[in-house]
């Protein structure tokens, strides 16, 4: 079946049996309603079991699904009055980044996102969603304009990472990413970032310095792609599934670590199964968080963003108390004090020795 992921095969086979039975029932005039009802109940149960317990590796494949909605899909569905802007005013118009002016619930905003292609030709034109330096500078130009005119910034993140070729390095890839991080940290407008698919490395982070970072349920966000991690750690990119399990790349893990603030639920089977429903979920979350941020002053927004990222990676070292130390502490807390408790066994031993003599 087109668009089928390997772990979905049992479910799709069951769906195919239901279709065949319904067709046979119509063609032969035989009543299979009881059998069909049983299969549909089993299909519903299997669907709930399958999609409620996806592994990190399965979510990675879901995030990379070729039918998964892109930034433009969401922009055109969620926002009104979208006017796309182009170019970085320095070198070129990188099609791996899209953005412009729009309205969310009547509020003027600037919206920006990574854009993957829909087919091979489109993917080549958009570099498979991996921006060059001019793409990041294009995004920065839009954000500087938003900051100047006091418009909230909303970004959609969906990239394996920044373009890794020589041309990108020659034009200052690392500098472009670093400049975005620095400038986004100091903008005095609300910034909300949504990871809609794959959030990979600096290419994702260049659009990810926000007051709120949200993730779709089956999206992933990591310092390096699982394929890249597997190539470095085990010299074998085919072990990407194993790397995904170890890297804590899922929305659930990142919410627990404080890297993101909210998880946006997806329809069973992933966002590509129902664009309208998924867009409505995203819109509701965007509006909720935007209403929380709009009352804040420019100084408060900058401080809020600084504190958010200052906490990322913080940890506390907990010292494990040894069994001997725990026993000593218990004696110290015993009635009469630890010193007296220590003397009592010795006195008892002396009395026993005298009795033996």
Secondary structure, DSSP 8 states (H G I E B T S, - for coil): -TT--GGGHHHHHHHHHHHHHHHHHHHH----HHHHHHHHHHHHHHHHHHHHS--HHHHHHHHT-TTS--HHHHHHHH-EEEEE----SSS---TTEEEEEEEETTEEEEEEEE---SSHHHHHHTGGG---HHHHHHHHHHHHHHHHTT-EEEEEEEES-S--SHHHHHTTHHHHHHHHHHHHHT-SS-EEEEEEEEEEHHHHHTT---SEEEEETT-EEESS-HHHHHHHHHS-GGGHHHHHHHTT-BHHHHHHHTS-SEEE---TT-GGG-HHHHHHHHHHHHHHHHHHHHTS-HHHHHHHHHHHHHHTT---------HHHHHHHHHHHSTT-HHHHHHHHHHHHHHHHHHH-
